[in-house]
Amino acid sequence: MSLTYNRKIMDEIREAYRAWGKALDEAFAVRPERLKRFSTVSDQEIKRIYTPQDVANQDFIRDIGFPGQYPFTRGVQPSMYRGRLWTMRMFAGLGSAKDTNRRFHLLVKEGETGLSVAFDMPTLMGYDTFSPRARGECGKCGVAIDTLKDMEDLFEGLPIDKITTSMTINPPAPVIWAMYIAMAEKRGVKREALGGTIQNDMLKEFIAQKTFMCPPKPSLRLITDTVEFGTEQVPKWNTISISGYHIREAGSTAVQELAFTLADGIAYTEAAIERGLDVDRFAPRFSFFFNSHMDFFEEVAKFRAARRMWAKIMKERFKAKNPRSWWMRFHTQTAGCSLTAQQPYNNIVRTALEALAAVLGGTQSLHTNSLDEVLALPSEEAATIALRTQQIIAEESGVANTIDPLGGSFFVEALTDRMEEEAFEIIKKIDDMGGMLAAVEKSYPQKEIADSAYRYQKQIDENEKVVVGVNKYITEETLPVEILEINEALEKYQIEKTEKIKNERDNKKVAECLERLGEACVGSKNVMEPIIDAVKEYATLQEVCDVFRRVFGEYRDPGIY
């Protein structure tokens, strides 16, 4: 069933296009085009106009179809937002566990429908607050988690059996997840009932975000352990969030974000299959995480292409038979790298446009950045405005009233096809290298992203791309923005809290648990149960991660120039 028209109509369109082109040339002779070249944020060249000629090879059923049906270009749920709005999941974490707990209660009260935890830098790297490497960083970019007691404080009074929790953590992901499970079980909530997501995506750390602990191969082993454990023990949990967000934040193009993210997903799928897992048992719990940047239509097309590509990969490459395995379910966050310290209130507008693109692209879950995130951790007022942005889009704009309203747009469909084609070319190149793990070890994606980041910055510096308030429409006026500051006394409090727990716990049991964990790491036993046993005895995050470092070694970024 062709999307376009018969030969007679296409001939008429071509003739009308030529006539329009002549009229356009006459108009531009009087008033030339504003720019020599129009392109997206990712530097994809954009034509003056799109017509049925640009989608002449597209078949409606094969390439677009209907929501909830293969290839899911228009969404994974048949009813999409007419049945249920996306989850409004505000990323939050600051200071101590109790500080963040208060922010969570505020956001839930204001209408947030999913929790999302940001951790501080020592926690992200697998160190306790008392570590010399952690000094001065406690609670600065997220919440500090040293022991199970911090996890208990973090979720006190929150309905973890009724609300899902997303945790942005990577090297120590198995440990943080174990603490969450242990905390829930202490409250009488069975692990089978828990819903949420652990980011747990180490390949993108080596590629882009650069928080790492162990080398790539053992890191992939630990991730596969969590996938296996979740498949067997925590069936409602998304054991990995395959993340393009940080790839884009590091400077990639939209096509690179799409290609590298899906290539990471292929690597994780292959590792789980090699472990002996059935693809249709674990793949339905894989989730994804994308960036929504400033180029509106490019982002919409990217999300639509991503769903179609993943459906093809799972069905054709991995022979998955369960339609749920073909689904790409993804969370989206607006682009932190697009925010500016200059004229920070402009960031509200940027975030609104990026959020709208994510919604029109069919996201299942969304975080909207706060206007002050480029300056500091979000204030309560800024976080509330960011949440209200989503609520206004959902309740007032009308964009959730019909499914995939941009479907069938000549421009959007042509751009969707183009992004899919170019992303598959990159994936083919990665396959030829031996897969994503080999590509990372050869620094291929790292180099590609660095080159793209350089090109974009050069375009800004040379005024080829406009950033309002930075290289155009600059003002000298400074608007006051409230800055949230973390009390330096927090570090002393957190160290004393952890030391007290270490003095009161059964240290003999902790040592025994850590020894069993080390044995599991050396062998082939899944590490999750030994980690849960250890954190239940109040072993610290670093004590567990130090076992990983001792057995697997530590990774050092080679540095690419």
JONORFEN-V753030 format. One record per helix or strand of 2 or more residues. SS is the DSSP state (A for helix, B for strand). FROM is the first residue (numbers start at 1). TO is the last residue. If there is no record, write none. Layout:
SS|FROM|TO, SS|FROM|TO
This chain:
A|7|30, A|52|55, A|60|64, A|80|83, B|87|92, A|97|109, B|114|119, A|121|124, A|132|134, A|148|154, B|165|168, A|173|186, A|191|193, B|196|198, A|202|209, A|216|233, B|237|238, B|240|243, A|245|249, A|254|274, A|279|285, B|286|292, A|296|317, A|323|326, B|330|334, A|336|338, A|346|360, B|365|367, A|380|395, A|410|433, A|436|441, A|444|461, A|489|504, A|507|522, A|528|536, A|541|552
